[in-house]
């Protein structure tokens, strides 16, 4: 199954990786690896995480306090990650990204 990032989720991902790298060299790479691991899990188990709003699901990263929100954009073919955000951030700020 193909996994794509919404343009705003891509921006959030990049900003978070840069933030972590600035905190400690190598931490940004660890953050990227955690997201890559989550994406690999999504490909295998797209329905692993529970639905939190209509057909949008929320997953959690290992090691980092970040959540990712995604939906099955094309049934059985494509998942779209709508947001990759810190767990303390307002939880539904991304809802306008969902078609």
N, C-alpha and C positions, 0 to 999 in steps of 0.2 A: 504494500500500500504506500502510496506517495504521501509525504508530509511536506506542506508548504507553510511559510510564515507570512502572516499579514504584514504589509510594509511597516506598520507601527510596531508590531511585535519584533520585527527585525531590528528596528531602531532601538527598542528597549533592550534587546539581547546584546547589541553592540555596546550600548552605553553601560550596561551592567558589567560586561566583561572588562571594559576599560576601567571602570570604577574599581573593580576587584584587583586588577593588575596594578593600579596606582596605590592600593592599600599595601600590597606585598607582591613583589615580583613572583610570577608563577601562579598566583591565585586566579588571575584572569583565565589562564589556560585550564586550570582546574574547573572553573565555572563553565567554560566551553565544553569540557569533557562531560560534565554533569548534564548539560542540555543535550549533547549528542547521545548520551546513554538514555535519557528520557525519550528522545525521538526514536531510537532503536526499539525501545519497549513499546512505544505507540504503534509502530509498524506491525509488531507481533501481536499485541493485545490492545486493539483500539478501544475496546469497551471496558477496560480494566477499571477506570476511574468512574466515580458516580456522576450522574447528571445533576447540575446545580441550577440551571436556568434553561428552560425549554430543551433544546438538544445540545446544549453546551456542557462540556465536562471539565472538571478541574483536576489537574494532576499536581504532584509535588516533586520538587527536585530532591535528590539525596544530597546531604551535606550542606546545602545552601537553603536559607529560608525564603525560597521563591516558589511561586505557583505558576502554572501555565494553564491557560484556558483554550480549549479547542473544540471543534465540531467536525462531523463527517460532512464535508462539503459536497462530495460526489459519492453516493452510496457505494461502499465496497471498493472505492478507487482512490479517494483523496481526503486527507484530513488537513484542516487549516488551523494553525495555532494563531489565536487571536491576540494573545498577550502573554508576555513573560514578565512577571512583576514580583516585587518584594511582597511577602505575605502580609506585611503591616499596612500596605497601601490600600486605599479605598477599594473594596473588592469588586465592584461592578462598574468601574469607570470606563471599561472597554466595550460596554454593551452596544454602542453605536457602530462597532466594527462588524457585527454579525449581520449578515444579509437577511 
